[in-house]
């Protein structure tokens, strides 16, 4: 890894932290993606997160129409492949993201003794927008925030059920083809504007 890639990963790290601390805000990794170029068959922003988060000390599983996707990631990062129920990170490309509700139900949500074992899902979507029908409340959000996550999957109910017993649950990071990311930690409540608020 050259010096430019190291500096780019430092910026990615800061942006991911900021996006987690302020759920629903959109951060752009387009500049960093231009430096961190990998041949993995996923979106550039996903590649940045793979390079940042995966190493020999954690675990992951990946879902893609490309059967070699998971193997290529493991070879690049030395990160061990684990089952969906035990993986720390779960990656989903756009080709399979309609299965997101089922994946949320099956991944690890941590335990009361070790809630940090809940998985982080990194999911490719069509587009992220800073205003839309999704309304968010919770830590890091003043009053409420709105966003639009364009994905052909009805995942909100599955996420609400998975995160019902805090501190258990999963965190989500959505990425789009424009190099944008949006984070939804398990503490964030989210619902569609037209629906009754779910507590």
C-alpha positions as YAML, in Angstrom:
chain: A
units: angstrom
residues:
- id: 1
  name: UNK
  ca: [0.00, 0.00, 0.00]
- id: 2
  name: UNK
  ca: [1.48, 3.35, -1.03]
- id: 3
  name: UNK
  ca: [1.45, 6.62, 0.90]
- id: 4
  name: UNK
  ca: [-1.54, 8.05, -0.98]
- id: 5
  name: UNK
  ca: [-3.62, 4.97, -0.18]
- id: 6
  name: UNK
  ca: [-2.71, 5.21, 3.51]
- id: 7
  name: UNK
  ca: [-3.77, 8.86, 3.64]
- id: 8
  name: UNK
  ca: [-6.98, 8.02, 1.79]
- id: 9
  name: UNK
  ca: [-7.83, 5.28, 4.29]
- id: 10
  name: UNK
  ca: [-7.29, 7.76, 7.14]
- id: 11
  name: UNK
  ca: [-9.88, 10.03, 5.52]
- id: 12
  name: UNK
  ca: [-12.26, 7.11, 4.99]
- id: 13
  name: UNK
  ca: [-11.91, 6.23, 8.67]
- id: 14
  name: UNK
  ca: [-12.80, 9.75, 9.79]
- id: 15
  name: UNK
  ca: [-15.77, 9.90, 7.44]
- id: 16
  name: UNK
  ca: [-17.14, 6.55, 8.60]
- id: 17
  name: UNK
  ca: [-16.83, 7.65, 12.24]
- id: 18
  name: UNK
  ca: [-18.66, 10.88, 11.44]
- id: 19
  name: UNK
  ca: [-21.39, 9.04, 9.54]
- id: 20
  name: UNK
  ca: [-21.88, 6.65, 12.47]
- id: 21
  name: UNK
  ca: [-21.97, 9.52, 14.97]
- id: 22
  name: UNK
  ca: [-24.54, 11.41, 12.86]
- id: 23
  name: UNK
  ca: [-26.90, 8.77, 11.48]
- id: 24
  name: UNK
  ca: [-28.60, 9.61, 8.22]
- id: 25
  name: UNK
  ca: [-25.96, 12.06, 7.05]
- id: 26
  name: UNK
  ca: [-24.28, 11.23, 3.77]
- id: 27
  name: UNK
  ca: [-20.53, 11.19, 3.35]
- id: 28
  name: UNK
  ca: [-18.76, 11.01, 0.00]
- id: 29
  name: UNK
  ca: [-15.87, 8.61, -0.56]
- id: 30
  name: UNK
  ca: [-15.56, 9.43, -4.25]
- id: 31
  name: UNK
  ca: [-12.17, 11.12, -3.85]
- id: 32
  name: UNK
  ca: [-10.78, 8.28, -1.77]
- id: 33
  name: UNK
  ca: [-12.23, 5.70, -4.16]
- id: 34
  name: UNK
  ca: [-10.15, 7.15, -6.97]
- id: 35
  name: UNK
  ca: [-6.99, 6.26, -5.02]
- id: 36
  name: UNK
  ca: [-8.10, 2.92, -3.54]
- id: 37
  name: UNK
  ca: [-8.76, 0.87, -6.65]
- id: 38
  name: UNK
  ca: [-9.23, -2.85, -6.19]
- id: 39
  name: UNK
  ca: [-10.38, -5.51, -8.65]
- id: 40
  name: UNK
  ca: [-13.15, -7.01, -6.55]
- id: 41
  name: UNK
  ca: [-16.31, -6.55, -8.63]
- id: 42
  name: UNK
  ca: [-18.09, -4.22, -6.22]
- id: 43
  name: UNK
  ca: [-18.72, -0.48, -5.96]
- id: 44
  name: UNK
  ca: [-15.71, 1.77, -5.27]
- id: 45
  name: UNK
  ca: [-17.07, 2.91, -1.89]
- id: 46
  name: UNK
  ca: [-17.50, -0.73, -0.86]
- id: 47
  name: UNK
  ca: [-13.87, -1.34, -1.82]
- id: 48
  name: UNK
  ca: [-12.78, 1.52, 0.47]
- id: 49
  name: UNK
  ca: [-14.66, -0.01, 3.39]
- id: 50
  name: UNK
  ca: [-13.26, -3.47, 2.67]
- id: 51
  name: UNK
  ca: [-9.73, -2.11, 2.73]
- id: 52
  name: UNK
  ca: [-10.44, -0.17, 5.94]
- id: 53
  name: UNK
  ca: [-12.35, -2.72, 8.00]
- id: 54
  name: UNK
  ca: [-11.26, -6.21, 7.02]
- id: 55
  name: UNK
  ca: [-8.06, -7.83, 8.25]
- id: 56
  name: UNK
  ca: [-6.79, -11.05, 9.80]
- id: 57
  name: UNK
  ca: [-8.19, -10.14, 13.24]
- id: 58
  name: UNK
  ca: [-11.87, -10.02, 12.25]
- id: 59
  name: UNK
  ca: [-14.21, -12.07, 10.04]
- id: 60
  name: UNK
  ca: [-16.65, -11.59, 7.19]
- id: 61
  name: UNK
  ca: [-19.00, -13.21, 4.75]
- id: 62
  name: UNK
  ca: [-20.09, -11.82, 1.41]
- id: 63
  name: UNK
  ca: [-23.00, -12.19, -0.97]
- id: 64
  name: UNK
  ca: [-22.74, -11.46, -4.68]
- id: 65
  name: UNK
  ca: [-23.74, -12.92, -8.04]
- id: 66
  name: UNK
  ca: [-19.99, -13.31, -8.56]
- id: 67
  name: UNK
  ca: [-19.10, -16.59, -6.86]
- id: 68
  name: UNK
  ca: [-15.44, -15.53, -6.59]
- id: 69
  name: UNK
  ca: [-16.25, -12.28, -4.75]
- id: 70
  name: UNK
  ca: [-15.82, -13.67, -1.25]
- id: 71
  name: UNK
  ca: [-12.60, -15.51, -2.09]
- id: 72
  name: UNK
  ca: [-11.03, -12.43, -3.71]
- id: 73
  name: UNK
  ca: [-11.73, -10.35, -0.61]
- id: 74
  name: UNK
  ca: [-10.20, -12.93, 1.68]
- id: 75
  name: UNK
  ca: [-7.08, -13.20, -0.47]
- id: 76
  name: UNK
  ca: [-6.64, -9.43, -0.52]
- id: 77
  name: UNK
  ca: [-7.26, -8.70, 3.17]
- id: 78
  name: UNK
  ca: [-6.30, -12.04, 4.81]
- id: 79
  name: UNK
  ca: [-9.66, -11.76, 6.59]
- id: 80
  name: UNK
  ca: [-11.11, -15.19, 7.39]
- id: 81
  name: UNK
  ca: [-14.45, -16.15, 5.87]
- id: 82
  name: UNK
  ca: [-17.06, -17.03, 8.48]
- id: 83
  name: UNK
  ca: [-20.68, -18.18, 8.43]
- id: 84
  name: UNK
  ca: [-23.37, -15.52, 8.15]
- id: 85
  name: UNK
  ca: [-24.43, -16.13, 11.76]
- id: 86
  name: UNK
  ca: [-20.91, -15.54, 13.13]
- id: 87
  name: UNK
  ca: [-19.32, -13.02, 10.75]
- id: 88
  name: UNK
  ca: [-18.42, -9.59, 12.12]
- id: 89
  name: UNK
  ca: [-18.99, -7.98, 8.70]
- id: 90
  name: UNK
  ca: [-21.53, -9.02, 6.11]
- id: 91
  name: UNK
  ca: [-21.19, -7.60, 2.60]
- id: 92
  name: UNK
  ca: [-23.93, -7.48, -0.03]
- id: 93
  name: UNK
  ca: [-23.52, -6.25, -3.59]
- id: 94
  name: UNK
  ca: [-26.36, -4.74, -5.63]
- id: 95
  name: UNK
  ca: [-26.84, -8.01, -7.49]
- id: 96
  name: UNK
  ca: [-28.24, -9.70, -4.37]
- id: 97
  name: UNK
  ca: [-29.43, -6.87, -2.12]
- id: 98
  name: UNK
  ca: [-33.09, -7.86, -2.44]
- id: 99
  name: UNK
  ca: [-32.23, -10.58, 0.10]
- id: 100
  name: UNK
  ca: [-31.37, -7.97, 2.74]
- id: 101
  name: UNK
  ca: [-34.40, -8.65, 5.01]
- id: 102
  name: UNK
  ca: [-33.56, -12.37, 5.21]
- id: 103
  name: UNK
  ca: [-29.88, -11.65, 5.84]
- id: 104
  name: UNK
  ca: [-30.72, -9.22, 8.66]
- id: 105
  name: UNK
  ca: [-32.80, -11.92, 10.32]
- id: 106
  name: UNK
  ca: [-29.99, -14.47, 10.17]
- id: 107
  name: UNK
  ca: [-26.81, -12.53, 11.03]
- id: 108
  name: UNK
  ca: [-25.48, -12.32, 14.57]
- id: 109
  name: UNK
  ca: [-27.00, -9.70, 16.84]
- id: 110
  name: UNK
  ca: [-24.57, -10.10, 19.73]
- id: 111
  name: UNK
  ca: [-25.33, -11.25, 23.26]
- id: 112
  name: UNK
  ca: [-26.05, -9.41, 26.48]
- id: 113
  name: UNK
  ca: [-22.53, -10.26, 27.63]
- id: 114
  name: UNK
  ca: [-20.98, -9.25, 24.29]
- id: 115
  name: UNK
  ca: [-23.33, -6.94, 22.36]
- id: 116
  name: UNK
  ca: [-20.38, -5.76, 20.27]
- id: 117
  name: UNK
  ca: [-20.55, -9.11, 18.50]
- id: 118
  name: UNK
  ca: [-23.57, -7.87, 16.54]
- id: 119
  name: UNK
  ca: [-22.76, -7.78, 12.84]
- id: 120
  name: UNK
  ca: [-22.15, -4.74, 10.67]
- id: 121
  name: UNK
  ca: [-23.82, -5.07, 7.25]
- id: 122
  name: UNK
  ca: [-22.36, -3.17, 4.32]
- id: 123
  name: UNK
  ca: [-24.94, -3.03, 1.55]
- id: 124
  name: UNK
  ca: [-24.80, -1.61, -1.96]
- id: 125
  name: UNK
  ca: [-27.88, 0.31, -3.08]
- id: 126
  name: UNK
  ca: [-28.99, 2.25, -6.15]
- id: 127
  name: UNK
  ca: [-28.74, 5.72, -4.62]
- id: 128
  name: UNK
  ca: [-28.58, 7.66, -1.35]
- id: 129
  name: UNK
  ca: [-30.30, 11.01, -0.96]
- id: 130
  name: UNK
  ca: [-30.32, 13.47, 1.90]
- id: 131
  name: UNK
  ca: [-34.07, 13.94, 1.95]
- id: 132
  name: UNK
  ca: [-36.89, 11.45, 1.50]
- id: 133
  name: UNK
  ca: [-39.55, 9.30, 3.07]
- id: 134
  name: UNK
  ca: [-37.38, 7.68, 5.74]
- id: 135
  name: UNK
  ca: [-37.50, 9.45, 9.09]
- id: 136
  name: UNK
  ca: [-34.83, 8.78, 11.70]
- id: 137
  name: UNK
  ca: [-34.60, 9.53, 15.41]
- id: 138
  name: UNK
  ca: [-32.12, 8.64, 18.10]
- id: 139
  name: UNK
  ca: [-28.63, 9.47, 19.40]
- id: 140
  name: UNK
  ca: [-26.67, 11.79, 17.14]
- id: 141
  name: UNK
  ca: [-29.83, 13.22, 15.56]
- id: 142
  name: UNK
  ca: [-31.33, 16.52, 16.66]
- id: 143
  name: UNK
  ca: [-35.11, 16.02, 16.67]
- id: 144
  name: UNK
  ca: [-35.29, 13.96, 13.46]
- id: 145
  name: UNK
  ca: [-33.54, 13.48, 10.11]
- id: 146
  name: UNK
  ca: [-34.70, 12.32, 6.72]
- id: 147
  name: UNK
  ca: [-33.07, 10.31, 3.96]
- id: 148
  name: UNK
  ca: [-33.81, 8.13, 0.98]
- id: 149
  name: UNK
  ca: [-32.16, 4.73, 0.50]
- id: 150
  name: UNK
  ca: [-33.04, 3.37, -2.92]
- id: 151
  name: UNK
  ca: [-33.06, -0.41, -2.70]
- id: 152
  name: UNK
  ca: [-35.57, -2.98, -3.93]
- id: 153
  name: UNK
  ca: [-36.06, -4.62, -0.55]
- id: 154
  name: UNK
  ca: [-38.44, -4.00, 2.35]
- id: 155
  name: UNK
  ca: [-35.79, -4.23, 5.06]
- id: 156
  name: UNK
  ca: [-36.99, -1.78, 7.72]
- id: 157
  name: UNK
  ca: [-39.27, -4.19, 9.59]
- id: 158
  name: UNK
  ca: [-36.57, -6.88, 9.72]
- id: 159
  name: UNK
  ca: [-34.10, -4.34, 11.11]
- id: 160
  name: UNK
  ca: [-36.60, -3.06, 13.69]
- id: 161
  name: UNK
  ca: [-37.19, -6.61, 14.96]
- id: 162
  name: UNK
  ca: [-33.45, -7.39, 15.02]
- id: 163
  name: UNK
  ca: [-32.68, -4.26, 17.04]
- id: 164
  name: UNK
  ca: [-35.66, -4.46, 19.39]
- id: 165
  name: UNK
  ca: [-33.63, -5.49, 22.47]
- id: 166
  name: UNK
  ca: [-30.88, -2.90, 22.84]
- id: 167
  name: UNK
  ca: [-27.90, -3.24, 23.12]
- id: 168
  name: UNK
  ca: [-28.38, -6.27, 20.86]
- id: 169
  name: UNK
  ca: [-28.71, -5.69, 17.14]
- id: 170
  name: UNK
  ca: [-26.93, -4.90, 13.90]
- id: 171
  name: UNK
  ca: [-25.43, -1.79, 12.33]
- id: 172
  name: UNK
  ca: [-25.86, -0.97, 8.63]
- id: 173
  name: UNK
  ca: [-23.70, 0.96, 6.20]
- id: 174
  name: UNK
  ca: [-25.25, 1.67, 2.79]
- id: 175
  name: UNK
  ca: [-23.06, 2.62, -0.19]
- id: 176
  name: UNK
  ca: [-24.07, 3.79, -3.67]
- id: 177
  name: UNK
  ca: [-22.50, 4.09, -7.11]
- id: 178
  name: UNK
  ca: [-21.76, 7.80, -6.58]
- id: 179
  name: UNK
  ca: [-19.30, 6.87, -3.83]
- id: 180
  name: UNK
  ca: [-21.60, 7.91, -1.00]
- id: 181
  name: UNK
  ca: [-22.12, 6.16, 2.34]
- id: 182
  name: UNK
  ca: [-24.85, 6.41, 4.97]
- id: 183
  name: UNK
  ca: [-24.68, 4.71, 8.37]
- id: 184
  name: UNK
  ca: [-27.52, 3.43, 10.53]
- id: 185
  name: UNK
  ca: [-26.24, 2.25, 13.92]
- id: 186
  name: UNK
  ca: [-28.52, 0.00, 15.94]
- id: 187
  name: UNK
  ca: [-29.50, 2.93, 18.20]
- id: 188
  name: UNK
  ca: [-31.26, 4.73, 15.33]
- id: 189
  name: UNK
  ca: [-35.02, 4.38, 15.02]
- id: 190
  name: UNK
  ca: [-36.22, 4.54, 11.43]
- id: 191
  name: UNK
  ca: [-39.58, 4.45, 9.75]
- id: 192
  name: UNK
  ca: [-41.35, 5.55, 6.61]
- id: 193
  name: UNK
  ca: [-43.08, 8.91, 6.95]
- id: 194
  name: UNK
  ca: [-46.51, 7.57, 5.99]
- id: 195
  name: UNK
  ca: [-46.45, 4.85, 8.64]
- id: 196
  name: UNK
  ca: [-47.14, 4.95, 12.36]
- id: 197
  name: UNK
  ca: [-43.93, 5.49, 14.31]
- id: 198
  name: UNK
  ca: [-42.46, 2.23, 15.55]
- id: 199
  name: UNK
  ca: [-40.98, 2.22, 19.07]
...
